[in-house]
Amino acid sequence: MTQTDLFPPSDFDPWAKTYDDDVRQQSVFPFDGYARVLEIVVNLAEPRGGMSVLDLGTGTGNLAVMFAERGCDLWCTDFSEAMLAKAREKVPQAHFVLADLRADWSPELDRRFDRIVSAYVFHHLELDEKVRVCRELVTQRLDPNGALIIGDLSFPNKAEMDRFAKSVGDLWDEEFYWLADESIPALEAAGLTVSYQQISACAGVYRLR
């Protein structure tokens, strides 16, 4: 990425060592509801043995593990080599690709998947980019009977986000969080079918087709 990249891989490589501890111990922000979000993503995906699943931004593999336990054929990407190394330890049978969701599509992933999933990644993209990427994934990378399921930092609307930000004080970081009341219409305008669940005060799950 360019020098103006707000979220370079170098910011995430050191985090690989402590990420799993952070998500277990953090109960306010940004990981309030983390375990439940992953559970909902898996439930909505309805995984079965042999199903091909692409996990975008797999991180240390916490979501991937849940699909591996259900016998899925897993493909996992991340732009942090250190994160991928942790994920490989947990899910050695998966296919791993060092790739950036914001960059050109990797030739290694030039196929369609039964499910595409992602957790805590898309808030690094502005809304227009979220919509563009989601539309491309659904129309070009997903089986016609499949689904794209995204769990992420998300709020019903800006007023709720502002209220939450005030409540957590110095824990708050300003990023491109989902606002359901603007994201859903934008995704639908791009031709996608969307359902949404608010899981915690700061996290939700989107299912797109």
C-alpha positions, -999 to +999 in steps of 0.1 A: +000+000+000+010+036-003+027+058+024-007+072+032-021+038+042-041+042+074-039+005+082-006-010+071+003-046+078+032-034+100+005-022+125-009-057+128+022-079+128+032-071+164-005-076+175-004-113+165+014-122+197-014-108+220-045-108+198-061-139+213-056-127+248-070-093+239-102-106+224-108-129+255-102-102+280-118-072+264-154-068+273-161-032+263-145-019+231-137-030+205-144-067+214-177-065+233-197-094+219-167-109+199-174-146+207-211-142+200-204-124+167-182-154+155-209-178+167-236-160+147-214-158+116-210-196+117-247-203+124-257-181+094-232-199+072-248-233+080-215-251+075-213-287+064-185-311+055-168-303+023-183-268+019-158-243+005-153-213+028-132-182+022-123-164+054-112-129+045-089-113+071-086-145+091-062-129+116-051-156+141-077-180+128-104-178+155-133-179+130-115-203+107-112-229+135-149-230+139-154-239+102-126-264+103-143-282+132-173-287+109-152-302+081-152-273+057-126-268+029-110-236+042-093-208+023-079-180+046-064-146+037-047-119+057-023-091+049-002-098+080+022-127+077+025-128+115-013-132+119-013-160+092+015-178+111-007-180+142-037-192+121-016-219+104-008-233+138-045-236+146-058-248+112-028-265+094-052-281+069-064-248+055-051-230+024-035-197+033-029-168+011-011-136+020-034-110+005-049-075+011-087-072+007-081-036-006-057-048-034-061-067-066-077-102-063-051-129-058-049-155-087-047-182-060-083-174-051-097-172-087-126-195-080-161-194-064-169-203-029-200-217-011-195-192+016-174-161+021-170-149+057-151-122+075-148-109+111-136-075+123-121-065+089-144-043+068-144-014+092-110-005+077-129+004+045-150+035+038-186+029+029-182+032-009-153+007-007-173-016+015-201-016-010-178-021-040-159-050-024-191-067-012-207-065-046-177-079-062-175-108-037-211-117-042-213-114-080-178-127-089-165-149-060-195-165-045-215-195-057-250-184-068-265-203-039-240-190-014-238-161+011-214-135+022-215-131+060-196-103+078-193-098+115-178-064+124-179-033+145-212-018+136-239+005+151-276+010+142-269+047+133-246+076+140-265+087+171-260+053+187-223+053+177-217+087+192-235+077+224-214+046+226-181+065+218-188+089+247-195+060+271-162+043+265-141+075+266-104+070+258-110+035+246-126+049+214-108+049+181-122+067+151-124+043+122-149+035+093-174+016+114-206+003+099-238+023+104-266+000+096-291+027+086-268+040+058-249+007+050-280-014+043-296+010+017-262+015+000-257-023-003-293-028-015-288+000-041-259-021-054-282-050-060-275-070-029-300-086-005-291-078+031-301-089+065-286-075+097-284-084+134-271-061+161-252-084+184-237-061+210-236-024+216-207-021+191-209-051+168-233-067+143-235-093+116-245-087+079-256-115+056-255-107+019-266-124-012 
